Amino acid sequence: MPAKCAAPRATAHLSQEYRTPAWEQRKLGEFGSVAMCKRIYKEQTSEQGDVPFFKIGTFGANPDAFISNELFEDFKRIYSYPTPGTLLISAAGSIGRVVEYQGEKAYFQDSNIVWLEHDHRLNDAFLKPLYSRIEWGLEGSTIKRLYNKDLLSAEVTVPGGREQKEIGQFFAKLDTLITLHQRKYDGCANPLFLERRISCRKPSHQNRCSATTTPSG
């Protein structure tokens, strides 16, 4: 095991603009516990299948492994599984990366992809931007890893439920706006272009969409 050292405590604070005297400093462990999916072994996966199995290398991207629908349904029924809106966290690789589970059919690698199974005192929409503010105090020399105790001991400053909801809604709308702008400038947003079979390319300085037609006959 790597030698333990005194690591800085993980803390998270939102801008003073949103804080009121009712905010309290707490540890995430006071709200719940760390949860993860049941372990999936390599021999239980395949390159093609019914249900995507996301490992730490494909977390938030395209899957390269799948499990059977039967195994998925059994494990989902018997063991821990996220509910729609749950914030999944990468515990290895890009530490602390957050992906919101939308309710799709998918399974996630145990111990490397975890979530905080918390009570209703925390609002997930509020928790999402809060996670991005946490500076994790991590142990290990070569491979950095987020252990359960690191997540549970993270100190956060939180308001009451109503204010959490309002702040969460604000950041959710902001994320949606950013996503719409990214789609607009990363591709061809005009439906008229799509109907004409546009081809999009990204030169070094700007995005350009050129309409092309398919020869008749």
Stockholm file with secondary structure:
# STOCKHOLM 1.0

chainA/1-217         MPAKCAAPRATAHLSQEYRTPAWEQRKLGEFGSVAMCKRIYKEQTSEQGDVPFFKIGTFGANPDAFISNELFEDFKRIYSYPTPGTLLISAAGSIGRVVEYQGEKAYFQDSNIVWLEHDHRLNDAFLKPLYSRIEWGLEGSTIKRLYNKDLLSAEVTVPGGREQKEIGQFFAKLDTLITLHQRKYDGCANPLFLERRISCRKPSHQNRCSATTTPSG
#=GR chainA/1-217 SS CCCCCCCCCCEECCCGGGCCTTCEEEEGGGTEEEEECCCCCGGGCBSSCSEEEECTTTTTSCCSCEECHHHHHHHHHHSCCCCTTCEEEESBSSTTCEEECCSCSCEECTTTEEEEEECTTSCHHHHHHHHHTCCCCCBCSSSCBCCHHHHHTCEEEECCHHHHHHHHHHHHHHHHHHHHHHHHHHSCCCHHHHHTTEEEECCSSCCEEEECCCCCC
#=GC SS_cons         CCCCCCCCCCEECCCGGGCCTTCEEEEGGGTEEEEECCCCCGGGCBSSCSEEEECTTTTTSCCSCEECHHHHHHHHHHSCCCCTTCEEEESBSSTTCEEECCSCSCEECTTTEEEEEECTTSCHHHHHHHHHTCCCCCBCSSSCBCCHHHHHTCEEEECCHHHHHHHHHHHHHHHHHHHHHHHHHHSCCCHHHHHTTEEEECCSSCCEEEECCCCCC
//
